[in-house]
Amino acid sequence: MDPSAGAGLLRDALALSELGCQPMAVSLAETLQNGLACARIEAPSLDPVQRVENLAPHLSGRWGVKLSLCALDAKDFRRLCATLRHLAPPVRIWDPILAPTAGVGLHDGGDLRRMAADLFPLGGWIVSPNRGEAAAFAGLPSEAIRAASAETLARPWLEAGAAAVWLKGGHAEGGQVEDLWITRAEVLPLGSAPRLPGERRGTGCLLSATWLGLRLLGWEGPDAAREAARRLRERWDRAFAPGGVGRPMFAPLTSAPCPAAEVR
């Protein structure tokens, strides 16, 4: 939960709303965060498992779940996984976050592996790490990331039970960016594009939430990933920093940014 809406639940909700989907949000991590950095991360005060269970009457037909930054302890995370196995969302994606881009961190590779062991038995999970997150999951040292192949980075996720790995290419080197869709059967390139200048907050959130929305609209997994990346590039230049401070965030699609509207 990033209160500035640059990333996290609010960014996810905006992305899903723009696609005509109905977002419902349960916080798994509260942050003291703005466009400059994240200073603090804590577990939410209300039990998120009860909040998910309370939403159950609304969850029918074609619906899905995106799991992201999670500050729950191991016991509560297992409870959450048990609830998700019971509810069996038809579409599911995990965007595994080690830490916000700037500020304090939360997880390491061992944490992500323990989470995967509890989460993946449900089956059907798409996981969308960047190269750094995939390397941490694989237990690779930072100096080995550059030389690691896509298969090396994806294999531990697949062996842990992921249905597919959407390996995002933004953290790779070079002037071109290309995501890969990796399953046990194939490595599917999703198309190369020139690296865009500057940084934007919440790119991972926007990508994975857009993917979820497109899947709910009937797109297939790799096509939804390719389209999500295309849409991100298309709106790259429509970014702003509220108050002129911090890294730019993605602006709303339907109107000019108006931060005051967020508090009315």
C-alpha positions as CSV (number, residue, x, y, z in Angstrom):
1,M,0.0,0.0,0.0
2,D,1.9,3.0,-1.3
3,P,-0.2,6.1,-0.2
4,S,1.1,8.2,-3.1
5,A,-0.4,5.8,-5.7
6,G,2.9,5.5,-7.6
7,A,3.0,1.8,-7.0
8,G,1.2,-0.9,-5.0
9,L,-2.5,-1.4,-4.5
10,L,-3.7,2.0,-5.7
11,R,-1.7,1.7,-8.9
12,D,-3.1,-1.8,-9.4
13,A,-6.6,-0.5,-8.8
14,L,-6.1,2.4,-11.3
15,A,-4.8,0.0,-14.0
16,L,-7.7,-2.5,-13.6
17,S,-10.3,0.3,-13.6
18,E,-8.8,1.7,-16.8
19,L,-9.5,-1.7,-18.4
20,G,-13.1,-1.7,-17.1
21,C,-12.5,-4.3,-14.4
22,Q,-13.7,-4.0,-10.8
23,P,-10.8,-3.9,-8.4
24,M,-11.0,-5.2,-4.9
25,A,-8.0,-4.7,-2.7
26,V,-6.6,-6.4,0.5
27,S,-3.4,-4.9,1.9
28,L,-0.6,-7.4,2.7
29,A,1.9,-4.7,3.5
30,E,1.6,-1.1,4.8
31,T,4.4,1.3,3.8
32,L,5.6,4.7,4.8
33,Q,6.4,5.7,1.3
34,N,6.4,8.5,-1.2
35,G,8.0,9.3,-4.5
36,L,11.4,9.7,-2.9
37,A,11.8,6.4,-1.0
38,C,10.1,3.8,1.2
39,A,11.0,4.4,4.9
40,R,9.1,1.6,6.6
41,I,7.2,-1.6,5.8
42,E,4.9,-3.4,8.3
43,A,2.1,-6.0,8.3
44,P,-1.4,-4.6,8.1
45,S,-3.4,-4.0,11.3
46,L,-6.5,-5.9,10.1
47,D,-6.2,-9.6,9.4
48,P,-5.9,-9.8,5.6
49,V,-7.1,-13.4,5.5
50,Q,-10.4,-12.5,7.1
51,R,-10.7,-9.6,4.6
52,V,-10.2,-12.0,1.7
53,E,-12.7,-14.4,3.1
54,N,-15.1,-11.5,3.6
55,L,-15.0,-10.8,-0.1
56,A,-15.8,-14.5,-1.1
57,P,-19.5,-13.8,-1.9
58,H,-18.4,-11.4,-4.6
59,L,-15.9,-13.8,-6.2
60,S,-17.7,-15.8,-8.8
61,G,-17.4,-16.2,-12.6
62,R,-14.2,-14.9,-14.1
63,W,-12.1,-13.3,-11.5
64,G,-8.4,-13.3,-10.6
65,V,-5.8,-12.5,-8.0
66,K,-2.6,-10.5,-8.1
67,L,-0.2,-11.1,-5.2
68,S,2.6,-8.7,-4.6
69,L,4.6,-7.1,-1.6
70,C,3.7,-9.1,1.5
71,A,4.7,-8.4,5.0
72,L,2.8,-11.3,6.7
73,D,4.7,-13.7,8.9
74,A,5.0,-17.3,7.7
75,K,2.0,-18.6,9.7
76,D,-0.4,-15.9,8.3
77,F,1.0,-16.4,4.8
78,R,0.2,-20.1,5.0
79,R,-3.3,-19.2,6.1
80,L,-3.7,-16.9,3.1
81,C,-2.5,-19.6,0.8
82,A,-5.0,-22.0,2.3
83,T,-7.8,-19.5,1.7
84,L,-6.7,-19.0,-1.9
85,R,-6.6,-22.7,-2.5
86,H,-10.2,-22.9,-1.3
87,L,-11.4,-20.0,-3.4
88,A,-9.4,-21.2,-6.5
89,P,-9.1,-17.9,-8.5
90,P,-9.3,-18.8,-12.2
91,V,-6.5,-16.3,-13.0
92,R,-3.5,-15.7,-10.8
93,I,-0.3,-13.8,-10.9
94,W,2.5,-13.3,-8.4
95,D,4.7,-10.2,-8.8
96,P,7.5,-11.1,-6.3
97,I,9.0,-8.0,-4.8
98,L,12.2,-8.0,-2.8
99,A,12.1,-4.3,-2.0
100,P,10.9,-1.0,-3.4
101,T,13.3,0.6,-5.8
102,A,14.4,3.2,-3.2
103,G,14.5,2.8,0.6
104,V,14.1,-0.1,2.9
105,G,13.8,-3.7,1.8
106,L,11.7,-6.6,3.0
107,H,12.6,-10.0,1.5
108,D,15.5,-12.0,0.2
109,G,15.7,-15.0,-2.0
110,G,15.1,-17.4,0.8
111,D,11.9,-15.6,1.7
112,L,10.6,-15.9,-1.8
113,R,11.4,-19.6,-2.0
114,R,9.5,-20.2,1.3
115,M,6.5,-18.2,-0.1
116,A,6.6,-20.2,-3.3
117,A,6.5,-23.5,-1.4
118,D,3.2,-22.4,0.3
119,L,1.7,-20.7,-2.8
120,F,2.4,-22.9,-5.8
121,P,0.6,-26.1,-4.7
122,L,-2.6,-24.4,-5.8
123,G,-1.2,-24.6,-9.4
124,G,-1.6,-22.2,-12.3
125,W,0.5,-19.4,-10.9
126,I,2.2,-17.0,-13.3
127,V,5.2,-15.3,-11.7
128,S,6.6,-12.0,-13.0
129,P,10.1,-11.3,-11.6
130,N,12.7,-8.9,-12.9
131,R,16.2,-10.3,-13.4
132,G,17.3,-9.3,-9.9
133,E,14.3,-11.0,-8.2
134,A,14.8,-14.1,-10.3
135,A,18.5,-14.3,-9.5
136,A,17.8,-13.9,-5.8
137,F,15.2,-16.7,-6.0
138,A,17.8,-18.9,-7.7
139,G,20.4,-18.0,-5.1
140,L,22.8,-16.4,-7.5
141,P,25.2,-13.7,-6.3
142,S,24.7,-10.2,-7.8
143,E,27.9,-10.5,-9.9
144,A,26.4,-13.5,-11.7
145,I,23.2,-11.8,-12.8
146,R,24.7,-10.3,-16.0
147,A,25.9,-13.7,-17.3
148,A,22.9,-15.8,-16.2
149,S,20.7,-17.1,-19.1
150,A,17.0,-16.7,-19.1
151,E,16.6,-20.4,-18.6
152,T,18.9,-20.3,-15.5
153,L,16.8,-17.6,-14.0
154,A,13.5,-19.2,-14.8
155,R,14.2,-22.8,-14.0
156,P,14.0,-22.6,-10.1
157,W,10.6,-21.0,-10.4
158,L,9.3,-23.7,-12.7
159,E,10.8,-26.5,-10.5
160,A,9.1,-24.9,-7.5
161,G,5.7,-25.2,-9.3
162,A,5.1,-22.0,-11.3
163,A,3.1,-22.6,-14.5
164,A,5.1,-19.9,-16.3
165,V,7.7,-17.3,-15.7
166,W,7.2,-13.8,-17.2
167,L,10.8,-12.7,-17.0
168,K,10.8,-8.9,-17.4
169,G,13.7,-7.4,-19.3
170,G,13.9,-3.9,-18.0
171,H,16.8,-4.6,-15.6
172,A,18.9,-6.2,-18.3
173,E,21.7,-4.2,-19.9
174,G,21.7,-2.7,-23.4
175,G,19.6,-0.4,-25.5
176,Q,16.9,-2.9,-26.2
177,V,14.4,-4.3,-23.7
178,E,12.7,-7.7,-24.2
179,D,10.5,-9.7,-21.9
180,L,10.4,-13.5,-22.1
181,W,7.6,-15.9,-21.4
182,I,9.1,-19.1,-20.1
183,T,7.5,-22.5,-19.5
184,R,8.9,-26.0,-19.2
185,A,8.2,-26.4,-22.9
186,E,9.6,-23.2,-24.4
187,V,11.2,-19.8,-24.1
188,L,9.0,-17.3,-26.0
189,P,10.4,-13.9,-26.7
190,L,7.7,-11.2,-26.4
191,G,9.2,-8.6,-28.7
192,S,12.1,-6.2,-28.4
193,A,11.7,-2.5,-28.0
194,P,14.2,0.4,-27.5
195,R,14.9,1.3,-23.9
196,L,13.0,4.4,-22.9
197,P,14.8,7.2,-21.1
198,G,14.5,7.8,-17.4
199,E,12.7,5.8,-14.7
200,R,9.0,5.5,-13.8
201,R,7.6,4.4,-10.5
202,G,5.4,1.3,-10.4
203,T,6.3,-0.2,-13.7
204,G,6.1,-3.7,-12.3
205,C,2.7,-3.0,-10.7
206,L,1.4,-1.5,-13.9
207,L,2.6,-4.4,-16.0
208,S,1.2,-7.2,-13.8
209,A,-2.1,-5.5,-13.0
210,T,-2.6,-4.8,-16.7
211,W,-1.9,-8.4,-17.5
212,L,-4.5,-9.5,-14.9
213,G,-7.1,-7.2,-16.4
214,L,-6.4,-8.4,-20.0
215,R,-6.6,-12.0,-18.9
216,L,-10.0,-11.3,-17.3
217,L,-11.0,-9.8,-20.6
218,G,-10.1,-13.0,-22.4
219,W,-6.5,-12.5,-23.6
220,E,-4.2,-15.5,-23.5
221,G,-1.2,-15.3,-21.1
222,P,1.7,-14.5,-23.4
223,D,-0.5,-12.1,-25.5
224,A,-1.6,-10.3,-22.4
225,A,2.1,-9.9,-21.3
226,R,3.1,-8.6,-24.7
227,E,0.1,-6.1,-24.7
228,A,0.8,-5.0,-21.2
229,A,4.3,-4.0,-22.1
230,R,3.1,-2.2,-25.2
231,R,0.7,-0.2,-23.2
232,L,3.3,0.7,-20.7
233,R,5.6,2.0,-23.4
234,E,2.7,3.9,-25.0
235,R,2.1,5.9,-21.9
236,W,5.7,6.3,-20.8
237,D,5.9,10.0,-21.6
238,R,2.6,10.7,-19.8
239,A,4.2,10.8,-16.3
240,F,4.5,13.4,-13.6
241,A,5.9,13.9,-10.1
242,P,3.3,15.3,-7.7
243,G,4.7,18.5,-6.3
244,G,7.6,18.2,-8.6
245,V,9.3,15.9,-6.2
246,G,10.6,12.3,-6.6
247,R,10.6,9.9,-9.5
248,P,7.7,10.3,-12.0
249,M,4.7,8.1,-11.8
250,F,2.2,7.2,-14.5
251,A,-0.5,9.7,-15.0
252,P,-4.2,8.7,-15.2
253,L,-5.3,8.0,-18.8
254,T,-8.6,9.8,-18.7
255,S,-7.7,13.3,-17.4
256,A,-4.8,15.6,-16.5
257,P,-3.1,14.7,-13.1
258,C,-4.8,16.5,-10.2
259,P,-3.3,15.4,-6.9
260,A,-5.8,17.4,-4.9
261,A,-8.6,15.1,-6.2
262,E,-7.1,12.3,-4.2
263,V,-8.0,13.9,-0.8
264,R,-11.4,15.4,-1.6
